[in-house]
Amino acid sequence: MTVWDDLVGQARVVESLRAAASGKGMSHAWLFTGPPGSGRSNAAVAFAAALQCETRTGCGTCHACHTVLAGSHADVGVVRTQRLSIGVDQVRELVRRSALSPVGRGSQVVVVEDADRLTEQACNALLKAIEEPTERTVWMLCAPTVEDVLPTIRSRCRLVTLATPSTDDVAAFLVRHDGVGEALASYSARASQGHIGRARALARDEATRNRRREVVALPARLTSLRACLTAAANLAEVTKEEADLVTSELDAREKADLDATYGVVERGRRPREYAPALAALEKEQRSRAKRRHLDMVDRGLMDLISVYRDAVALATGASGPLVNEEIRGDVETVARSSTPELNLRRIGWIFDAREQMLEFNVPVPLALEGMMVALKVPEGSAR
């Protein structure tokens, strides 16, 4: 098994990166782009492993490949953020680290998973490091599109564009990698719309599948103002609970680690430095919780969009299975009660709500209420 095996449906990308690792077309800066779930960061990490590999092929069996994939290689740093942005202080530390000489014979590799979340000051600090590269240092940035990265940065990077994996590729991966049954793998692959992480979550967890079923059932039920407001409140509540479930355990563990670091015991005396450290931790945890909630809401919005896309496909006579084949009856109801043009506008309204929450910090419940009201089934529509 090589480091490339988990890159689903990316044969051309693998071929290009293999060649670069062997010395053909190598660059000091790379920009990996592709839709969510396509495997941008996985591709960057696999490439980093190939650059450190004892055979420069990404064999997946040598010590260097194992340590890179495990996240413990001394010369490979992977930056993941749970916050809404990556600040300048964090980037300056990355730049400082990137300037160090590699411990091994390979390069000093820095992978930034969410380059689209860099602040303006962080971008400026990073730009200087990329403009004046240190010998044997390789930067790998990951972002959804090239437009999410400053032109001055992307112009200095070699672009690697990943495609959305096909349903068949995702289903085969689930069967091969996770031992999922073919029927469940097929459903998960369709429902995920090519998002590998989402497909694995759907295949592994029944609660995740149930939550998705509740979301995709909404469009056919938005028949009154009350139904719209109830749907918005329920979606906001369910996604908040799911986000809290994910973050609460990590928050508690970080608090315990902080207490242990400062020797704090319950009702005991606390060092002077403990209060500001606790305040900083709580601020970071609130930021992480907000981002996690937005991520959960975003996932629900993509599921809603899939229903309206299916309705457009039915109305226009497109062939092939629907993304939501298991609720074809509901999709047919949505298609009958509207027009393809209206459903396309609905998709636009969902993206507008998404932008309001992500870019303009509109409260989630408020943005969802406005969106659900806009999605309401027209009065007098044939049912």
C-alpha positions as CSV (number, residue, x, y, z in Angstrom):
1,M,0.0,0.0,0.0
2,T,1.5,3.4,-1.0
3,V,0.8,6.9,0.3
4,W,-1.3,7.6,-2.8
5,D,-3.9,4.8,-2.2
6,D,-6.3,7.0,-0.3
7,L,-6.5,9.7,-3.0
8,V,-9.9,8.7,-4.5
9,G,-10.4,9.4,-8.2
10,Q,-7.3,11.6,-8.5
11,A,-5.2,9.5,-11.0
12,R,-3.9,12.5,-12.9
13,V,-2.9,14.4,-9.7
14,V,-1.1,11.3,-8.4
15,E,0.8,11.0,-11.6
16,S,1.9,14.7,-11.5
17,L,2.9,14.5,-7.9
18,R,4.9,11.3,-8.4
19,A,6.8,12.9,-11.1
20,A,7.5,16.0,-9.0
21,A,8.7,13.9,-6.1
22,S,11.2,12.2,-8.4
23,G,12.5,15.6,-9.4
24,K,10.5,16.5,-12.6
25,G,8.7,19.8,-12.2
26,M,9.5,20.3,-8.5
27,S,8.6,23.7,-7.0
28,H,9.2,25.3,-3.6
29,A,5.5,26.3,-3.2
30,W,2.3,24.4,-4.1
31,L,-1.4,25.3,-4.0
32,F,-3.8,22.4,-3.8
33,T,-7.4,23.3,-4.7
34,G,-10.6,21.3,-5.1
35,P,-14.1,21.1,-3.7
36,P,-14.7,20.1,-0.1
37,G,-14.0,16.4,0.5
38,S,-12.0,15.9,-2.6
39,G,-8.8,15.2,-0.6
40,R,-6.8,18.4,-0.8
41,S,-5.0,18.0,2.5
42,N,-4.6,14.2,2.0
43,A,-2.9,14.9,-1.4
44,A,-0.6,17.4,0.2
45,V,0.4,15.1,3.1
46,A,0.9,12.2,0.6
47,F,3.2,14.4,-1.5
48,A,5.1,15.5,1.7
49,A,5.6,11.8,2.5
50,A,6.8,11.1,-1.0
51,L,9.4,13.9,-0.7
52,Q,10.7,12.4,2.5
53,C,10.4,8.8,1.3
54,E,13.6,6.8,1.2
55,T,12.8,5.9,-2.4
56,R,11.2,9.2,-3.4
57,T,8.1,7.3,-4.6
58,G,5.8,7.4,-1.6
59,C,6.2,3.7,-1.0
60,G,4.1,3.7,2.1
61,T,6.3,1.1,3.8
62,C,9.5,3.0,4.8
63,H,10.0,4.7,8.2
64,A,9.7,8.2,6.6
65,C,6.4,7.5,5.0
66,H,5.0,6.0,8.2
67,T,6.0,9.0,10.3
68,V,4.7,11.6,7.9
69,L,1.3,9.9,7.6
70,A,1.2,9.5,11.4
71,G,2.0,13.2,11.8
72,S,5.3,12.7,13.7
73,H,8.0,13.4,11.1
74,A,10.4,16.0,12.3
75,D,10.6,17.8,8.9
76,V,6.9,17.9,8.1
77,G,4.5,20.3,9.8
78,V,0.8,20.2,9.1
79,V,-1.2,23.2,10.2
80,R,-4.9,22.6,11.0
81,T,-7.1,25.2,12.5
82,Q,-10.3,24.8,14.4
83,R,-10.7,28.6,14.5
84,L,-12.3,30.9,12.1
85,S,-9.0,32.3,10.9
86,I,-5.2,31.8,10.9
87,G,-3.5,34.7,12.5
88,V,-0.2,36.4,11.8
89,D,1.5,35.1,14.9
90,Q,0.9,31.5,13.9
91,V,2.2,32.2,10.4
92,R,5.3,33.9,11.7
93,E,6.0,30.8,13.8
94,L,5.6,28.7,10.7
95,V,8.0,30.9,8.8
96,R,10.5,30.6,11.6
97,R,10.3,26.9,11.6
98,S,10.4,26.6,7.8
99,A,13.8,28.4,7.9
100,L,15.4,25.6,10.0
101,S,17.6,23.1,8.4
102,P,15.9,19.7,7.9
103,V,16.8,17.0,10.3
104,G,16.9,14.4,7.6
105,R,18.0,14.3,4.0
106,G,14.7,15.6,2.6
107,S,13.1,19.0,2.7
108,Q,11.5,21.0,5.4
109,V,7.8,20.8,4.4
110,V,5.0,23.0,5.8
111,V,1.4,22.0,4.9
112,V,-1.3,24.7,5.6
113,E,-4.7,23.0,5.3
114,D,-6.9,26.1,5.4
115,A,-5.0,28.7,3.5
116,D,-8.3,30.4,2.7
117,R,-8.6,31.3,6.4
118,L,-5.4,33.3,6.5
119,T,-5.9,36.9,7.7
120,E,-4.5,39.8,5.7
121,Q,-1.5,40.2,7.9
122,A,-0.9,36.4,7.9
123,C,-0.9,36.4,4.1
124,N,1.7,39.2,4.0
125,A,3.9,37.3,6.4
126,L,3.6,34.1,4.3
127,L,4.1,36.0,1.0
128,K,7.5,37.2,2.1
129,A,8.6,33.6,3.0
130,I,7.4,32.3,-0.4
131,E,9.0,35.2,-2.3
132,E,12.3,34.5,-0.6
133,P,12.3,30.7,-0.2
134,T,14.8,29.1,2.1
135,E,16.8,26.3,0.5
136,R,15.2,22.9,1.0
137,T,11.9,24.3,2.2
138,V,8.6,23.4,0.5
139,W,5.3,25.2,1.2
140,M,2.0,23.4,0.5
141,L,-1.2,25.4,0.7
142,C,-4.7,24.0,0.5
143,A,-7.8,26.0,-0.4
144,P,-11.2,25.3,-2.1
145,T,-10.4,27.5,-5.2
146,V,-7.5,29.7,-6.4
147,E,-9.7,32.8,-5.8
148,D,-9.6,32.0,-2.0
149,V,-5.8,32.8,-2.0
150,L,-4.2,36.2,-2.7
151,P,-3.1,36.6,-6.3
152,T,0.4,37.5,-5.1
153,I,0.6,34.2,-3.3
154,R,-1.0,31.9,-5.9
155,S,1.1,33.3,-8.7
156,R,4.2,32.0,-6.9
157,C,2.7,28.5,-6.4
158,R,2.4,25.5,-8.7
159,L,-1.3,24.7,-8.9
160,V,-2.7,21.2,-8.3
161,T,-6.4,21.0,-8.9
162,L,-8.4,18.0,-7.5
163,A,-11.7,16.9,-9.0
164,T,-14.8,15.7,-7.2
165,P,-14.5,11.9,-7.1
166,S,-17.2,9.9,-8.9
167,T,-19.9,8.0,-7.0
168,D,-18.4,4.7,-8.1
169,D,-14.9,5.6,-7.0
170,V,-16.2,6.7,-3.5
171,A,-18.3,3.6,-3.1
172,A,-15.4,1.3,-4.1
173,F,-13.2,3.1,-1.6
174,L,-15.7,2.5,1.2
175,V,-15.9,-1.2,0.3
176,R,-12.2,-1.6,0.0
177,H,-10.9,0.6,2.8
178,D,-13.7,0.4,5.5
179,G,-15.3,-2.9,4.7
180,V,-18.7,-1.4,4.1
181,G,-21.4,-3.4,2.4
182,E,-22.1,-2.5,-1.3
183,A,-25.6,-1.2,-0.7
184,L,-24.6,1.1,2.2
185,A,-21.5,2.2,0.3
186,S,-23.6,3.1,-2.7
187,Y,-26.0,5.2,-0.6
188,S,-23.2,6.9,1.3
189,A,-21.3,7.8,-1.9
190,R,-24.4,9.3,-3.5
191,A,-25.5,11.2,-0.4
192,S,-22.0,12.6,0.2
193,Q,-21.9,14.1,-3.3
194,G,-18.2,13.1,-3.6
195,H,-17.1,14.2,-0.1
196,I,-14.9,11.4,1.1
197,G,-15.1,12.4,4.8
198,R,-18.8,12.8,4.7
199,A,-19.2,9.4,2.9
200,R,-17.3,7.7,5.6
201,A,-19.3,9.3,8.3
202,L,-22.6,8.3,6.7
203,A,-21.3,4.7,6.2
204,R,-20.1,4.3,9.8
205,D,-22.8,6.1,11.8
206,E,-26.5,5.5,11.7
207,A,-27.2,8.7,13.7
208,T,-25.5,10.7,11.0
209,R,-27.6,9.0,8.4
210,N,-30.8,9.8,10.4
211,R,-29.9,13.4,10.7
212,R,-29.3,13.7,7.0
213,R,-32.7,12.1,6.3
214,E,-34.4,14.7,8.4
215,V,-32.7,17.5,6.5
216,V,-33.5,16.2,3.0
217,A,-37.1,15.7,4.0
218,L,-37.5,19.5,4.7
219,P,-38.2,20.9,1.2
220,A,-41.4,18.9,0.7
221,R,-42.7,20.1,4.1
222,L,-42.1,23.8,3.8
223,T,-45.8,24.5,3.0
224,S,-46.5,27.2,5.6
225,L,-44.8,30.1,7.4
226,R,-45.0,28.1,10.6
227,A,-43.4,25.1,9.0
228,C,-40.6,27.2,7.7
229,L,-39.8,28.8,11.1
230,T,-40.0,25.4,12.8
231,A,-37.6,23.9,10.2
232,A,-35.1,26.7,10.7
233,A,-35.2,26.4,14.5
234,N,-34.8,22.6,14.3
235,L,-31.9,22.8,11.9
236,A,-30.1,25.4,14.1
237,E,-30.7,23.4,17.2
238,V,-29.7,20.0,15.8
239,T,-26.5,21.4,14.2
240,K,-25.6,23.2,17.5
241,E,-26.1,20.0,19.5
242,E,-24.0,18.0,17.1
243,A,-21.2,20.6,17.1
244,D,-21.3,20.7,21.0
245,L,-21.0,16.9,21.1
246,V,-17.9,17.1,19.0
247,T,-16.2,19.9,20.8
248,S,-17.2,19.4,24.5
249,E,-14.9,16.4,25.0
250,L,-12.0,18.3,23.5
251,D,-12.7,21.4,25.5
252,A,-12.8,19.4,28.8
253,R,-9.5,17.7,27.9
254,E,-7.8,21.0,27.1
255,K,-9.0,22.5,30.4
256,A,-7.7,19.5,32.3
257,D,-4.3,19.8,30.5
258,L,-4.1,23.5,31.4
259,D,-4.9,22.8,35.0
260,A,-2.3,20.2,35.2
261,T,0.3,22.5,33.6
262,Y,-0.3,25.2,36.2
263,G,-0.7,22.7,39.1
264,V,-4.3,23.9,39.7
265,V,-6.6,21.8,41.9
266,E,-10.2,22.3,42.7
267,R,-10.7,25.2,45.1
268,G,-6.9,25.4,45.4
269,R,-4.7,28.5,45.0
270,R,-4.1,29.4,41.4
271,P,-0.9,31.0,40.0
272,R,-1.1,34.5,38.7
273,E,-0.4,33.4,35.1
274,Y,-3.3,30.9,35.2
275,A,-6.2,33.4,34.7
276,P,-4.9,34.9,31.4
277,A,-4.0,31.5,30.1
278,L,-7.5,30.2,30.9
279,A,-9.1,33.3,29.3
280,A,-7.0,32.7,26.1
281,L,-8.1,29.0,26.0
282,E,-11.7,29.8,26.5
283,K,-11.6,32.4,23.7
284,E,-10.0,29.9,21.4
285,Q,-12.6,27.3,22.3
286,R,-15.5,29.7,21.6
287,S,-14.0,30.4,18.2
288,R,-13.6,26.7,17.5
289,A,-17.2,25.9,18.6
290,K,-18.5,28.7,16.3
291,R,-16.6,27.3,13.4
292,R,-17.7,23.8,14.1
293,H,-21.4,24.9,14.3
294,L,-21.0,26.7,11.0
295,D,-19.4,23.6,9.5
296,M,-22.4,21.5,10.6
297,V,-24.9,24.0,9.2
298,D,-23.0,24.2,6.0
299,R,-23.2,20.4,5.6
300,G,-26.9,20.6,6.1
301,L,-27.2,23.3,3.5
302,M,-25.4,21.2,0.9
303,D,-27.8,18.4,1.6
304,L,-30.7,20.7,1.0
305,I,-29.2,21.9,-2.2
306,S,-29.0,18.2,-3.4
307,V,-32.8,17.9,-3.2
308,Y,-33.4,20.9,-5.4
309,R,-30.8,19.8,-7.8
310,D,-32.5,16.4,-8.0
311,A,-35.8,18.2,-8.6
312,V,-34.3,20.2,-11.5
313,A,-32.8,16.9,-12.9
314,L,-36.3,15.3,-12.8
315,A,-38.0,18.2,-14.4
316,T,-35.5,18.4,-17.2
317,G,-35.5,14.7,-17.9
318,A,-31.9,14.0,-16.9
319,S,-30.9,10.4,-16.8
320,G,-29.2,8.4,-14.0
321,P,-30.0,7.9,-10.3
322,L,-30.8,10.9,-8.1
323,V,-28.5,11.9,-5.2
324,N,-31.5,11.3,-3.0
325,E,-32.9,8.3,-4.8
326,E,-34.3,6.8,-1.5
327,I,-36.7,9.8,-1.2
328,R,-37.6,10.0,-4.9
329,G,-41.3,10.5,-4.0
330,D,-40.5,13.7,-2.0
331,V,-38.2,15.0,-4.8
332,E,-41.1,14.4,-7.3
333,T,-43.4,16.4,-5.0
334,V,-40.9,19.3,-5.0
335,A,-40.5,19.1,-8.8
336,R,-44.3,19.2,-9.3
337,S,-44.9,22.1,-7.0
338,S,-42.4,24.4,-8.6
339,T,-40.4,25.0,-11.8
340,P,-36.8,24.3,-12.6
341,E,-36.2,28.1,-12.6
342,L,-37.6,28.4,-9.1
343,N,-35.5,25.5,-7.8
344,L,-32.4,27.1,-9.3
345,R,-33.3,30.3,-7.5
346,R,-33.8,28.4,-4.3
347,I,-30.3,27.0,-4.7
348,G,-29.1,30.6,-5.0
349,W,-30.9,31.6,-1.9
350,I,-29.3,28.8,0.1
351,F,-25.9,30.0,-1.0
352,D,-26.9,33.5,0.0
353,A,-27.7,32.3,3.5
354,R,-24.4,30.4,3.6
355,E,-22.5,33.6,2.6
356,Q,-24.4,35.6,5.3
357,M,-23.3,33.3,8.0
358,L,-19.7,32.6,6.8
359,E,-18.7,36.0,5.5
360,F,-21.0,38.5,7.2
361,N,-21.4,36.9,10.6
362,V,-25.2,36.9,10.5
363,P,-26.5,34.8,13.4
364,V,-27.3,31.2,12.3
365,P,-31.0,31.2,13.4
366,L,-31.7,34.5,11.7
367,A,-30.1,33.4,8.4
368,L,-31.8,30.1,8.4
369,E,-35.2,31.7,9.1
370,G,-34.9,34.0,6.1
371,M,-33.7,31.1,3.9
372,M,-36.5,28.7,4.9
373,V,-39.2,31.4,4.3
374,A,-37.7,32.0,0.8
375,L,-37.8,28.2,0.1
376,K,-41.5,27.9,1.0
377,V,-43.7,26.0,-1.4
378,P,-45.7,28.5,-3.5
379,E,-49.4,28.7,-2.4
380,G,-51.8,26.9,-4.6
381,S,-49.1,24.6,-6.1
382,A,-50.0,21.2,-7.3
383,R,-49.2,18.6,-4.7
